[in-house]
Amino acid sequence: MRTSEGVFDCGDLALQRGGTLEKARIVYKTYGTLAPARDNVIVYPTSYSAHHTDIEWLIDPRHCLDPSRYFIVIPNMFTNGLSSSPSNTEQGAAGRFPQVTAYDNVMAQRRLMAEQFGVDRVKMVYGWSMGAQQAYHWAALFGEAVERIVVNCGSARTAPHNFVFLEGVRAAVQNARTSEEGLKAMGRIYAGWALSQTFYRREMWRGLGFASLEDFLVRSWEANFLRRDARDLMAQLWTWQNADISANDLYRGDLEMALEGIKARVLLMPSATDLYFQTDDNRIELPLLKRGRLVEIPSVWGHRAGNPTGSPEDAAFIDKQVEALLGE
C-alpha cells in the first residue's frame, strides 16, 4: 500500500470564534493513489484524542476504505497533539491557545485538499464520533463538492446530554491534583460511557486479553489517555461540545435549514447501545435530509461499535453498509 505523510501550512488562521491560530499546521497521511481524474478521494477525519495511527486500521483492502481503489486522506484535527495544539505551539506554551471549532477544522481541511492535491470534489467523507461531526460539516458547508458522507456514531449538533457527559470529564481533569491523576480519572469515566452495560455484564473485556475489570480499566482506559497531553484533550473537548453544523454565517443557527441544505448522500450509522451519540438524535435529523439513510449497528459495544477494532462482527456490518453507499 502506498502511503505518504506530510504537513500542510495554513499560515495564520483567523478563527470562527475570534482570534488567530498562529502558524497553523495540519499533519496528514495519505493512503493509495490519486486517480488522474481526482475522482477517488475519501477524507477520513480523526476522532477525539485520536491520531491518524489510531484509526488507520480501517484502511485496508479487506475493509470498506480500500486503498487499492481510493485515495484516502486522514487530516489530524487541530488540538489532537499532531496538528496545531496547545502542546506543540508557542500559543499553547504561553497559555493563550484559541478556541477552535469543527468549522475551523473543515475549512482548513478543504484548503488542504485543494491546495495540496488539487481536489475540489470528494467521493466521500467518512467519520466516527468527532470525525462524524466533521463529516456532517463538510456536507453542510461545501454543497455539491461532497458526494457522500458517513456519520458513524455522530450528530449534526452536540446534544445536551452529550455536553453534560463531557462536563463531567472536564471537571475530573481540571480538579485533579496532578495531570496524571486527572487523565487516569478521565479514563475511568470514559470506560463507563463508551461501552454498554451489556458489555460489562458479559465481561467481554476478557475476550480482549484482560485478566480482570481493574486490569481493563488500567491498561486500556487509563493508558489510552495517559498517552495524551491534558491541555490538548481539554481544547478538543471544547471543540466537541460546541460542534453544530448550523453555527455559521451560512445557516445562522438554523439546524433544520442546515440539514435540508445538504446535497450529499448521507449514511447515518449510530450504534444501538451508544450512550452519548444516541440513535434518537439521528432519527430526528433523518427526515430533514434529502438523501439520507439510517442503519443502526446492532451491537453491545456502545460507542466503540463505530470503531470496532475488537469486534469483527461490527466491522463487517460497517464494511457492508459503507460499500453499499459507495456503490450508489
N, C-alpha and C positions, 0 to 999 in steps of 0.2 A: 504494500500500500504506500503510495506516495504521500508524504506529509511535509509541511513547511511551517516554521514558527516565525513570527515577526512582531514588530511594534509599529503601530500607526500613531504618528504625532499629530494631535488635533490642534496644537497651538493653545493659546489662552482661550478657554471655552466659557463664554457667557452663559450663565445657568438660568433655568426657568424661574427659580425662586429668588433670584438676585445673587449678586456676587459672581466671582470668576474662579473657575478651576484652572490654575496656572500650569502651563506646560503639560496639558492633559495628554495622556497616553493610553492607548488600548493595546494590551498584549493579546495576540490571537494565534490560533493554529488552524491550518487548513489540511484537508484530507481529500485525496483523489485529484482528478484533473479537470480543470475548467474547459468545457466544451468550446469549440471555435465560435459557436453562436451565443455563448454565455447563457444558455437556457437550462442548465442543470444544477443551479445553485440552491443550496439549503443553508439557511442561517440557523445556528443552534446556540442560543444564549445560555449563559451559566445561571445556576440557581443560588440560593442563599448559602453562603460560606464556601461554595464550590469553586475550584479551579478547573480549567479545561480537562486536566488529568482525571478528575473525579467523575466526569460524565462521558468521556470518550469511549467507554466500553460499548455503547450502543452503535458506534460507527464501525461496522463490520459487515462483510458480505453475507453473514448469517442472520443479520438483523435488517430492520427497515431502512436504516441510514447506511446504504451500501456505497462505499467509496469507489467501487468499480463502475458505478453508474452516475454518481452525483459528486459534485464539488461542494464539500461541506466546510463551513467556516464557523469556528467557535470563537466569538469575541468575549473575552472576560469582562464582566461588569466592573465599572468603576466601584471602588471600595472593597473589592474582593481580595486585595493583597498583592495582585499581579498588575492589573491596570492601576491607574492613579488612585491612591488610597491614603488614609491618614498615616499608615505605617511606612510609606515609601516616598513621601513628598515633603518638601520644605514647609508647605502649609500645614500638614499634619504635625510635623515636629514643632511648629510654632503654636499649635493648638487652635488654628483658625481654618481647619478644613471645612469647606462649604457644604450645604445640603444639596445632594444630587438626586434627582428624580428618575423614574423609569423613562420619562420623556427625554431627559438629557441623555440617557444611555442610548436609546434607539436612534435619536437624531445623529449622535456621533457614530453609531454603528452603520447607519446608511451612508454617511460620508466615507467610512472605511471601505464599504463595498464599491462605491462609485469611484473614489479616488485611487484606491489601491488595485482594484481588479476590473474597473470599467464596467461594473454590473449595475444596471438601473432597475432590473426586474428580477425577482427571486421566485423560484418554483415553490418554495415552502419555507416557513419559519416554524421550527419545532421547539417547544419549550415545556419544561416541567417546573412547577412551583413558581418561583420568581421568574424563571425563564418563560413560563407560560404567560405571565403578566406582560413580559416584553413582547412576546409573540402577538398578543392582543393589541399592544400599542402599535406595532408595525402595521397591522391590518387597518387599524382605525386612522392612522396618520398618513399612510402612503398610498391609499387607494388601489388602483389597478396595478401598481408596481409589485403587489404581493398577490400571488395566485392562490396560495393555501396557507393556513396556519393550523397547528396542533396545539390546543390548550389542554395540557396534561396536568391535572390537579392544580388548576389555577382559576383566576376570575378576572373580570374586567375592572373591578374595583375591590380593594381590600375590604372585606366585610367587617362590621363592628366587632363580632365575636373573635375573629381572627386578630384584629387590632388589640383586643384585650389580652389574648394569649401572649402576644408579643410584649405587652406592657409588663407581664409577669417575668418574662425573660430579661427585659431591660432592668427591672428592679433588682433581680438576683445578681446581675453582673455589676451594676453601679453601686450597690450597697455592700458588696463583699469587701473584706479587709484587704485582700490581695487580688491581683488579676487572675492568678491561678485558681484561687478558691471560687472566684466568680465564674470562670469558664467551666469548672467542674460542676457547679450548681446548674449552669446553663444546660450542660449535657444531660443531667438527671431530669430536669424539667422537660426537655425535648423528648426524652425517651418515652415519657408518658403521653405525649401529644402526637408523635409521629407514627406510632404503631397502635393497633386497636386493642381493645380489651380481650378479644378472642385470641389474638396473637400471644398475649401473656398467659391467658387461661390454659392454652395448649402447650405452653412452654416451648414455643417454636424457636426461641433463641438457641436451644440445644442443637438444632439442625445446622446452625451457623458455626458450631465448634466451641461454644462457651460452656464451661463446667457448671455454672450457677448463675442466678439472676444478678448477683453482685458482680460477678466476673463480666457479664454482658454490659452492665452499666459502666464499669470502669474501663474495660478495654475497647468497647465500641463507642459509647456515647461521650464519656469524659475525654477519651483520647481524641475523638473527632474534633472537638472544639479546642482542645489544648494545642492543636496544630496551628491555630489562627491567632491573630492579634485582636484583643478585645476592642480596640478603637475601630478597627475595620468592621467588626461584627456589629457594633452599635451604629455606625454610619450606614451600613447596609440595611440594618433593621429599620431605620427611619425611612429609607427608600421603599421598603416593603410596605410599611404602614401607610404610606402616602400614595401608593400606586392607584391610579384612576385614569382610564383612557379618555375621559371627558374633561380632565383638569388641564385645559389648554385653551388658547385663543380660538381654535377651530370650533370647539363644541361648547365652551363657556360653562362647563359643569353639567351639561345635559347628557346624562348617561344613555338615555333612550336614543337620542339623536346620534350619539357616537356609535352605538351598536347597529342602528339602522343604516349608518353610513358605510359600514364595512362591505366591501365588494368581494373579498376573498371567500373561497370555500373554507368553512370553519369546522374542525372536528373538536368538539368538547368531550374530553375523556377524563372525567373525575373517577376517583376511587369510591366504591360503595361504603367504605369504612373510614374515609378521611375525616378527621376531627376538626380541621380548621379551614380547608378549602372544600366546602361541602357541595354535594351534588345539587342541593336546592338552589345555590347561587347560580349554577349553570342552567337549571331549569327555568329560572326567571329570565335569563339572558336569551335563551334559545328562540322564543317566538319573535324576537326583535331582529334576528339575523336573517338576511336574505337567503343565504345558502349555508345553513348550519345543520349539524347533525350531532346528537348527543348519544354517546355509548359509554356506559358505566363499567369500569373494571370490576369484575365480581371477585373481590379479593378481601382477605382478612388482614392484609399488611398495612392498612391505614394509608397515610400519606405516602409511605415508602413504596406502595404499589406502583406509583408512577415512575419510579427509578429503581426497578426491581433487580438489582444485582444479585440478590439472594433467592429470587423466586422465578424459576424458569417458566412456570405457567403464566405468570403475569407478563413476562417479557414476550412470550409467544402471542398473547392476546393483543398487546400493544403493536407488535410487528404486523399482525394481520390487519388491524384497523388502519394503520398508517399506510401500509402498502395499498389498501383499497382506496384511500384518499389520493395517493399519488397516481393511481390508475384512472381516476375520474377525469 
